Amino acid sequence: MVKVFSTPSCPFCVSLKHFLKEHNIEFEEFNVAEDKKAREEMIQKSGQMGVPVIEIDEKFVVGFDKEKISQLLGIKD
C-alpha cells in the first residue's frame, strides 16, 4: 500500500503523483490541507509537517526523493 500525503498547491506533490502514475504505481492520496485526520496521521507517523510525505510499506519518504522512492518501490529507470 502506497499513501501520498499532499496538498493541491504543492508542485512537488504534483510531480510525485505524476511519477507514480507514470510507473503504474497505485496509491491512495490524502489532501492534508482539507483532511485534518490525515494531517494528524502524517505528522504523528513521519514527524513532518511539510508535504509531500509518501508512505511505502510503513516506511516514510519526506519530499519527492525520486531515488529513495524508486528503491523502495523497485522502479528501475
Buried (B, 14 or more C-beta within 10 A) or exposed (E): EBBBBBBEEBEBBBEBBEBBEEBEBEBEBBBBBEBEEBBEBBBEBBEBEEBBBBBBEEEBBBBBBBEBBBEBBEBEE
